[in-house]
């Protein structure tokens, strides 16, 4: 059985929970109960939405009981869809907050649900039994006969799955009379289904079938489709066991029909979307608390400074009265002690503010990693659907999905870059580059935006500018790409000019002035300073200019790294011009590096080490569309075994995996003496993992989501390097 028994107390509100007159808590409890009603009606999306809202509201009032209850309710929905990994994550969070309370009923429910997640999803039955026994401890502690009965029924099922029918039947016999005499329809259903499994194992076919059909009758009458599906599955297994394949096929077909109705692909995708939203809401709630705490600390710093100043003034006054008052020396010591205490508080407040700033940066880094992983699946699946189902190429919903995922990815990358700038972690790098070629490359890459708005994109390049210069080519390109794409989006049937002029020469440094000019909608005077602020988007006309609101902020910060500043001139309905000047050193033409193109290689056999099923599918499709083959394993142990049995041209390794991570897996493969290229596929920022990856024997790192071209360029490069 895949649908576990504890659903009846899934959304229950404990009567042991201390009553409070606060209206908000009662409102949240009511919302969780309403989510339970929708769950029982199989309206999973509505149930999940209400549970998510309850979670956000619970975080705002910082109520551990309600937070735990919300996580528990969310976890069961995912478990019902066999999304066991996510379900266990939510149950673990529920247990964390439940342990902060004195409510034993809540702990009983969470332990019971954890046991069902590990047992019914066949992850670790022994672990599931251990959680059930913890649940039974709390049920017996609070003397809840219903909880005791259902937990023992769960334990009976778990031991049956181990073929330990003696211990299982011991638990079953203890509670059989309870369900037969006091149990409701749902309880009797579980009892009869469980007895059917037991008697089937004992070879008592007629008795087993009698109990299965009793359970089936209750399930159909009460319209418990998900539970009826479990009986169909057990009947199918029963008839297979006793050589009645036709009947086994009939009930398997019925089980599949119910399963396809309840757990459609569309609902699974919807659940993944809600999981991302729930994680974002969690991080948002944490971030808001950090900001409030930081503001409080800053206020304390300000108050402490004022107190320190007052203490100093009082001390001066006391010193002036030293000759008059003989007790002034004693008073002065007292004031000095108070001043010392105030300074200590100031030091602690400053330290706390620094810790909060570091926590904020860690938060941004964590969000970036946690979002890139599911976004890789979303972008990849959308692309796969478009390629495999050409009839959906004009489907608005599919295009909206892919656009939203790419927009969110752009936002994540921009936020991460802003964070690095604020931490002063971005340093300009010098290399030799051809300015004319760089400008033409940018122009060609933006032609699709120009064509979309029927714009003309032109370049005016001062011939006095040297062919080769030394500077940070990548950061200059990023500045120009942002400015030119903005100009093209805000101009319709007009002209955008890229003007590059030699401003002056100081020794070997050539100062180049860049101008990006358009005749588009323009910017009002009062908004010209706002455009460089974070997350500011100005609606300059009625068109659709969706973006992260960080592009011009990044441009301003990058230009400041070049020790320069950007200026803007604009008039409404006449156009806008951005101007900045950067100094580059003169480069000798012969030092321009030659770029050796990596030649594509055909018929590669690639090993993919990835625990996420969706990411496995996406990566497999990327490889197979390039006419290569691949083998997929779920963890590091399987990877170490299979490389000793098969020959692979390259390994694509996920870093964040259970059991052993990608670093340890790579280290073990290298210890076998294998030189096969290992490329890490990860959602972490490259700078965060590169050093550790290199030390463990990983050859290169590619960040998710990635383009197929980017991935295979890296693969070809390392294969060719090994062949040299």
C-alpha positions, 0 to 999 in steps of 0.5 A: 500500500502506498497511501498511508494510514495516518491521513485521518489525523493529517490536518487535525488541530490538537485540543491540547494546544493552549487556547489563545485569544489572539485572532491571528492564531485562530485564523491560521488554525482554521486555514489548516482545517480548510486545507484538510477538507480540500485534501480529502476531496482530492483537491490537492492544489487548493489544499497545498495553497492554503497550507503554504499560506498558513506556513507564511503566516505562522512564520510571521508570528513565529509560532512553532506549533503552527509552523510545524503543523503547516509543514506536516500538512504540506509533507503529506500532500507530497508523500501522497504523490510519491514525492518522498524526498520533498515530503521527508524534507517537510516532515523533518522541518515539522519535527524541528519545530514540533520539538520546540513545543510541549505538544505530544500529539503533534510529535506523535503525528509527525513521527507517524508520517515520517514512518509512513514516508520511509516505509510506504515509499520503500526508502528504509523500512527499518527506519520507518518502523523506528519512527512508528515506535516513537509515534507509539511512545507519544500516543501511549503517553497521551493515552489516545486510543485512536492514535495507538490503534492506527500506529499499531496498524502501521507497524503491522503493515511494516512488519508484513512488508518484511515478511515478519508476519508473526510480529506484525500479526501480534500488533494487528491482533491487539487492535482488531477488536477496537476497529471492528467495534469502535472504528469508523469506515476508514479505520475498518477499511485499513483493518480489512485490507491489512487482514487480507494481506496477512491471510494471503501470506498464510495461504488462506485464499478465500479468507484473504479475498473476503477481507479484500472485498470488504475493504473494497466495498467500504472504499467505493461507498465512501468514495476513497479513490486513493485507498481503493487503488491500494486494494486493487494493487494488493488483489493484483499481487494476491492473484499473481502469487496464486497463479491467476494472471487474468485476474491479476491483470484486471485489478492492475488495470483498475489500479492504473486507471485510478492512479492516472486520474489522481496523480496526473503529470500536470498535478506533479508539475503544479506541486513542483511549482508550489515547492519553489514558492514555499521555499521562496516564502520561507527564505523571504520570512527569514530575510524579513526577520534578519532585516528587522533584527539588523534595524533593531541593532542599528537603533541600539548603536545609535542610542548607545552613541548618544548615551556615550556622549552624554556620559562624557559631558557629565564626566567633564562637569564632574571634573570641573566641580572636583574642587567644590565637592569632596565626593566627586571622585567616587561619583566619577568612578561610577560614571566611568563604569557606566561609560565602560558598560555602554562601550561594551554594548556598542561593541556587541551591537556592532558585532551583531550587525556584522553577523547579520550582514554575513548572514544576509550574504549567506542567505542570498548564496543559498537562495541562488543554489536552491533555485538554480536546481529546480530551474534547470529542470523547468527550463530543460523540460520546457525545451524538451516538450517544444522539441519533441512536440512540434505542435506545441511550438505556439502554445502560450502556456508553455512559452510562459513557463519557459519565459518565467523560469528564464526571468527567475534565473536572470533575477537570481544571477543579477542578485548574486552579482550585486551581492558580490559587488557589495562584498567587494569580491569582484576584481577586474582582470586584464587581458588583450582584446580587439575593441572593434571585434568586441563591439561588432560581436555585441552588435550582432548578438543584439540584432534580434532585439533590434529587428523585433522593434524595427530599429536600426543599430549602428556603430561609429568607431574612432579610427584613432583607437588602437587595434589591441588594448589591455583591460577587462573585456568581459566587464566592458561587454556586460556594461555595453550589452545592458545599455544597448539592449535597454536602448533597443527595448525602449525604442520603436522604429527608430535608431540606436547608435553605439559611438566610441571615441578617443578622449585623450592619451596619458602615457600608455593609457588610452581613455575611450569614451563610449556613448549609447544613444537612442531616439526612443521614449526618453526618461523624465528628469525626476526619474533619471537618478532613480534608474540606477537604484536596485529593483527600479523599473520605470514604465516609460511607455505602455510596452512590456519591458519586463526585467529584473530592475538590476541591469543599470545598477550593475552597469553603474557598479561596474563602471565605478570598478573602472574608476569612472562614472556614467552620465545620462541625458534624456528628454521625454519622447526625444531619446536618451544618451548614456556616456562613460569613459574608461582608460585602457593600456596600449597592447602590442599587436603580436601578443594577441592570443590565438583561440584554438577551437575545440572540434566536436567528437561523435558517439561519446558514451557519458556517465551521468551521476545525479540523484534528482529524477527530473534533472536526470531526464533533462541531462539525458535528453541534452546528451541524446539530442547531440547523438551521444549515449549515456548511462545514469546512476543515482549516487556515488557508490553506483558510479564507483562500481560502474566505472570499473565495469564499463568504459566512458568518455566523460563523467557528468557529476552532481556535487550535492548528493546523498550518501557520498557527495560528488567530491568524495565520488571523484576522489575515489574514482581518481584513486582507482587510477582513472584519468577519465574527464570528470565535469561537475554539474552544480547549482552552486556559484563556480567560485564557491566550489572550484577550489574543492572540486579541483582538489578532489580530482574534478576537471571542470565545473559547469553551472546549472542551468547551462546551454548544450553548446556550453556543456559540450565545449567543456566536454570536448576540450577535456577529452582532447586534452586527455588525448594529447 
